[in-house]
Amino acid sequence: MDHQVLTTTLFMSVVALTIGITFWASRDNSGSDSFYAGGRSFSPIQNGLAIGGDYMSAASFLGISGAIALSGYDGFLYSIGFLVAWLVALLLVAEMLRNSGRYTMADQLAYRMKQTPVRMAAATSTVVVSIFYLLAQMVGAGTLVALLLGVDSQTVKNLVIFGVGILMIFYVTVGGMKGTTWVQIVKAVLLMAGSAVIVVLVLAKFNFNLSDLLGAAASNSGKGQAFLEPGLKYGVSTTSKIDFISLGIALVLGTAGLPHILIRFYTVPTSRDARKSVLWAIGLIGVFYLFTLVLGFGAAALLKGDKAAEVATSKGNLASPLLAEAVGGGAGSTGGAILLAVIAAVAFATILAVVAGLTLTSSASVAHDIYNNVIKKGKATEKQEIRVTRIAAFTIGLVAILLAIPAQNLNIAFLVALAFAVAASANLPAIVYNMFWRRFNTRGATWSIYGGLASSLLLVFFSPVMSGKGVIDGVNQSLLPASIDISWFPLENPGILSIPLGFLFGYLGTISRREPEAEERFTELEVRALTGAGSEKAIIH
């Protein structure tokens, strides 16, 4: 009971800290520039930490380490894909997007195209991608708190998901971008520090010999040398190999299309600062993904018996918290209770920071793109726009809560990979075409966004993610009831097909209609994107 009080106290302290930060930051929220972009006042280091805090989600901390614990080498491929993706964001998107946009992805597209269809398409895509990403974070929250409280009640997990939804609505409606950014910065520092402590303790168990750690992991996994080699998960069949290629494409290309990452480039004063932010983020994220290697293989090496079974039952999502408990002295020990509480609290802070960023991004897109620029034709006041943002945050939070409850049996790294696939299919083609193809026009933008979005969602719906996997150890492996099987598409990640389709739809839409106005404004957009000239004025056509 003493340990339970200790873990609960530490856990609630982190939640109280984030709430305090939100209230502190809310004092300076005056106007839409401050609410959406934090007044563009963050330094590259601060924004780099915030980007890292936004990107190193529950999928990274819980999902990837769990995937490594269960699948060895093949699980570590998630880390590689997530990290390499930042090169695409750095080289293609960060600086040019900062120069040519204002608050949302749609601002950059609408600069030389027709407002209504482009903003509607971009806002729709933003909300869908954000909700996919939100599902993963909220599933992780339910799993974590149930572990901390020592219960396995589905009702408790559902209540936790509801609570996270209420908290994320609070962060957005009260703190805006400033509050969200500072929560992300604090969370990034806590996550790196907590992960570093566990990594050092794990390595100390093996005299800081990584080879001994890997050997113990392979032996304890029951899979032998195959645990350390490619193919354990993705090399079983031709379908699984293609699925891996699809996953890799989605991870590498998805980051540059994630709305909650794109919006972060607008929070710094200049495009140069945006580029520096990405460099800081790459360094931070790179170190963290090396940590996941030790966390995942450490869990495979040190967790045995019932604890290993818990990891498997949770789809790997409990690997890091249970590893923290093990290296702290084991279940029932004070050290184990403290480390479990610290890591669970850090992971929960991770979830809170990411869901706040996602909710802010999607609700801002609804208010700024749809309400102000489509419904009000750009004539809404700042106060009206911010009020609609808060209403949208509440609605999106409610939808995410309702969808997260049935998704609790899926690995959260896998859920995030689906969000990456949707982002790469719907958003990336439009962004790349708009910045580099003079002829690209309104029809091309809407076709690429809606086409990529529809194809990725359709393929996911008819994939094994939704149905057809059956029941293993009493747990249904798909979202729909086990009696339903509509999985005619064999791959779990649709990226290999839906991403090319997004580019193809954009190409077909563009060549099927000429739009001289869009072509004329391309030069102006190009100059602005490359030099930053006029970017502070945020001229919108």
N, C-alpha and C positions, 0 to 999 in steps of 0.2 A: 504493500500500500504506500510506503514511503517513497518507493521508486516511482510509483504511478503519480504521486503528487509532484515529485521533482520533474518528471518529464512533462506533465501538463503545465507546470509553472513556466518552464523554459519555453515551451511551445507558445503559450499565450503571451509571453514577453515579446516574442518576435512579431506576433500579430499586432500587439499594442504599439510597438516601434513603428511599424508601417503606417498605422492609423495616425500616429503623432506626426510623422513626416508629411502625410497628406494634408493634415490641418495646417501645418507650418507653411507648406508650399502654396496653399490656397489663398494666402493673404495677398499675393501678387497677381492673382488672376484677373486681369482687367482687359477685356477685349478679346476678339477671336485670335489675334496673333499670339497672344500669351496663352490662351486656352489650347490652341491646336499645335503650336510650335514652340511653346515655352519662351516666347519673346526672342527666339533665335539667339539665345544668350549663353549656350553651353559651349565650353571649350572642347577641342578635339579629344583630350583625355577623358573628360567627363562623358562626352557623347560616346566615345569608344567603350567605356565601362557600361554605359546604358545599353548600347547595342549588344554587348556581350551578355548583359543581364537579360535582355529581351530574347536573345538567341539561345542561350544555354538554359533551355526550358526543362520541364520535368521529363521531356523525352530524352534529353541528353543525360541528365543526372540519374534518372531512374530507369528509363527505357533502354538506353544504349548499354549501360553497365549490366542490366539484366539480360539483354540480347547476347552479350559476350559470355556471361555466366552460363547461359544455356546452349549457345551455338559456337562458342570459341572464336576462331579466326573469322568466320562468316559474320558474327555479330559485330566485330570491330570494323567491318566494312561500312557500317553506318557512320562511325566517327570520321573515316576518311572522306566519305561523300559530303558530309555536312561541312567539313573544313575546306575542301577544295572548292566548294561552291562560292566561297568568298572571293576567289580570284575573278569569277565572272562578275560579281557585284562591283568589285573594285575597278576592273578594266572597262566595263561597259556601262555601268549605271550610276554609281555614286555621284561623281562630279557633275555629269551632264544633267542628271535629274535635279540636283540641287539648284542648278542655274536656270532651269526651264520650267520649274513648277513652283507651287506656293504652299499648299497644305496637303493635297492628296495626289494620288497617281493620275486621276482624271484631269487635273489642272494642266499637266504636261501634254496630254492628248488633245484636250479641248483648245489649246493655244492656236492651232491652225485648222480646226475642224468644227463641225456643227455641234453646238453645246448639248442639246437635249439627248440625242441618241447615244453619244459617246459617254456622257456622264452617267446616264442610266446603266449602260453596260458595265462601266468601270465600278460603279457603286455596287451593283449586283454581284460581280465577281469578288469584290473586297469583302462583302458580308459572308459569302459562301466559304471562302478560304479561311476567314477568321473563325467561323463557327467550327469548321473541321479541326482547326488548331486548338480551339477552346475545349473541344471534347477531350483531347488528350490530357490537357492540364487538369481538368476537373475529375477525370478518372483517377489520375495520380493522387489528387487530394483525398478522395474517398478512401483509397487504399492505404495511404499514409496514416490518416487519423484513426482508422480502424485498428491499425497495428499499434499505434501509441496507446489507445484506450484498452487494448487487449481484448477486443471483441471482434467477432466475425459476422456481425448482424448486417444484413442487407439494408435494413431500415436506417441504421446508423450511417452507413456509407451514403445513402440517399440524402440524409439530413446534412451531411458534410458538404456534398455537392451543392445543395441548396444554399448553405452558408457561404461557400466560396462565391457563388453567383451574386449574393447580396453584397459581399465585400468588394467584388470587382466593380459593381455598379457604384458603390460608394466612392472608390478611388477615382473613377472617371468623372462623376458628377461633381465631386468636391475639389479634387486636386488638379484636374485637367492634365496637360502635358508636363507641367513642372512637377506636380506631385508624382505622377507616374514615372518620370525620369529619375527623380531622386530615390524612389523606391527601388528602381532597377539598379541604380548605382550601388546602393547599400546591399542589395541582394547579391550583386556580382562579387563584391568584396567578401561577404559572408560565405558564399558558395566556394570561392577559390580557397579561402582559409580553411573551411571545414573539410573540403576534399583533400587539401594538402596534408592535414593532420591524419586522416584515415590512410592516405597513401603511404606516409612515413611509417605508421604503425604496422601496416600490412607488410611493407618491405622489411621492416625490422624482424618480423617473424621468420624471414628467410635470409637473414644476415645481409640484406640489401643485394641479394643475388637474384636478378630477374629470371635467370635460367632455372634456378631451383623453384621459383614461384610458378613458372609455366609448366614445369615437370609435375609439380604437385597438383596443379589444376587439371592437367590431362589425365593423371592417374585417378583423381577423385571423381572426375566427371563420368568415369566408366566407359569412355569412348576412346581412351588411349591416344596415340599419336594423331589420330584423325581430328581430335579436338583442336589441334594447333595448325592444321592444314586447311587449305581451301576445299570447299565442297560438302561440308557436313550438313549444311542447310540448303544451299543453293546448287549443289552439284549432284543431287539425287537423281534428277531426270532432265531431259531436254527442256521441259516446261519450267523447272525451277531455275535452270541456267538463264533462260530468257527472262524470267522474273527478276533475277539479279541484275541483268543489264538494264531492265526497265526501272528498277529501284535506283541504280546508279545515275541514270540520266535524270530522273526526277530530283534526286538530291542535289546534283551538281548545278542544274539549271533553275531549281525552284527558289533558291534564296533571292535571286535577282528579281523575282516576281512577287515576293511576300509583302503584302501591303503594310504590315506593322514594322517591317524593316525599312521599307522605302520611305515611310513617313519620318523616320529618324534623321534622314539626310537634310530635312528642312529645319532642324532645331539648332543648327550652327550658323555663325554669321556669314561664312563664305564657302564657295565650292572647294577651295583648298582645305578648309577645315573638315569638310565632308570626307575628302580623300584621306586625310590624316586620321579621322575617326575610324575609318575602315581598317587602316593599318594597325591602330591600337587594338581594335576588336580582333583582328586576325591573330595577333600575338597572344592575347588573353585566351581566345577560344582554342588556339593550337595547344597551349599548355594544358588547358582543361581536358581536351580530348586525349592527351597522353595520360592524364590522371584516370580517365575512364578505362584505359587498358589495364591498369593496376587494380582498379575497383572491380572490374568484371572478372578477371582471372583470379583475383584475390577471393572473391565470393565463391568461385568454382573450387578453389583449393581449400578453403577454410570452413565452408558451411557444409555440414554433413547431417545425415539422418532427417529428423523432422524439419530442421531449418532449410535443408536443400529441397525438401518436398514443398515447403512454403513458397520458396522462390519459384519453383516450377508451377505451382497452383496459381500464383499471381502473375504468370506470364513473364516472370523476370523483374517485375516492377518493385519487388521488395529486396532485391539483391543488395543494394547499397545500404539501406537502413539496417538490415540484419548483419551485414558485414561490419558495420560500425559497432553494433552491440557485441559481436564476437571478439573483435580486437580490443574492445574496452574491458574485457574480462568475462564475457559470456552472459547469458540470460540469468537474471537474479542478482547480478553483481552491481555495485554502485557505479563503477566505471562504465560498465555496459549500458546501464540506464542513462547515464549522463551523455555518453556519445550517441546513443540511439536518439535521445531527445534533441540533441544539438543538430544532428544530421537531418532528422525529420523536420525540425523547425526551419532549418535552412532550405530544405526541399519545399516546404510549404511556402516560405517566402518567395522562392523561385516561381512557384505556381501563381502566387498572388501578383507578382510583378508582371509576369507574362500575360495573364488574363486581363490585367489592367491595360496593358499596351494594345492587346488585340481588340478589346472592347472600345477603347478610345478611337482606334483607327477606323473600325467599321461604323461606329456611330457618327464620327466626324464626316465620313464619306456620305452617309445618309443625309446629314444636315447640310453640309457644304455643297455637295454635288446635286442631290435630288431636290431638297427643300429650297435652298437659296437660288441655285443657278437654273434649275428646271422649272420648279413650280412658281417661284417668285421672280424669275428672270433676273436674278442678281440684285434685287431691290430689298431683300430682307435686311433688317438691322442686325447688328452683332448680337444684341440681347436676344432677339428672336431665334437666331441661328444656334446660339449656345443652348437655349431652352430646348430646341428640337434635338440637339445632340444628347442632352440628358434623357429625354424621353426615349430616343433610339437606344441608348445604352441599357435602359431598363428592359426594353423589348428584346434586344439581342441576348441579354443575360438570361432572360426567362426561356428563350428558345434553346440556348446552350444547356441549361439545366435539364430541360425535358429530353434532349437528345443524349446527354451524357449518361443518364441513368441506365439505359439498356446497353451501353457500350463498355461496361465495366470489365468484361472478360477479355478485352483485347490489349495487347502490348502497346504502351503509349508511344514508343518510338515508331512503331508501325503506323499508328494513327496519324502522327505528324508527317510521315513519309507520304501519306495520301494527300495531306494539305499541300505539300511541296509539289506533288504531281499536278494538282488542280491549278496551283499558282503558275507553274511553268507552262501549262497548257493554255490558260486563259489570259494571263497578264504579260508574260515575257514576250510573246510574238508581237503584241501591239506596241509595247515599249521600244523594242529593237527596231521594228519597221518604222515607227514614227521618228526615231532619231537618225536613221541611216538611209531611208528610202524616200526620195523626193515625191514620187507619184502616190505614195500611201495616202489614203483618204478616209472619210467617215465610214463608208460602207466596209472598207477593209478592216477598220478598227473594230466595228461592231461585229462583223463576221468572225474575226479572229477571237474576240473575247467570248462571245456567245457560243461559237463553234467549239473552241477549246474547252470551255466550261461544260457544255452539254455532253461532249464526247467523253470527258474524264468522269463525270458523274454517272453517265449511263454505263460505262464499262465497270465502274466500281459497284454499281447496283447489281449487275449481273455477274459479279465475280465471287470467288469463295469467301471474300470478306463478309458478304451479306448472307450467304446460304451455302449449304452443301458440304461443310466440313464435318458435320456430325458432332457426337458427344464423346469427349475423352475424359476419363476420370470423373464422370458425373457433371462435367462443365460443357455447355454448348459452345463450340468454337467459332460460331458465326453470329451475326447480329439477329437474324430472323430465327424463328423456332426451328428446331432440328427436323421437323416433319416437312419443311419447305425446302425445295432445292431448285433454284432458277439460275444456277451458276454455269451458263454456257460459255462465258469468257474465262479461260483457265488461269490468267495471271492475277496475282493479288495487287500488284501496282500497275496502273494503266499507262504510265508515262511513255513507254516505248511506242505506243500507238497514238495516244491523245496529244502529245506535244507536237509531233509532226503534223497532225491534223489541225492544230491551232495555227501553225504557220501556213499550212495549205489554205485554210479558210480565209486567212488574211490576204493571201496572194490572189485567190480567186475573186474575193470581194473587191479588191483594188482594181484589177484589170478589167472587171466587168462594168466599170463606170469611171469616167474622168471627172475630176473635181478641181478645176483650175485655181480656185481660191486657196485650197490646201497646198497645191504645188507652189503657188506664189509666196506663201508664207513660210515655206520650208527653209529658205535661205535665212530669213529673220530668226527662225527657231534655231537653226544650226549655229549662227553667230552667237546667239544668246547662250546656247548650251555649251559651246566651246570656250567662250570668253567671259561669260557672266554679265555681259553688257545689258543693262536694263532689267536684270533679274530681281533687283529689289523693288522695282515698280510692279512686278507681277502682272504685266499686261495680259488680259484675257480677251480673245477675239469674240 
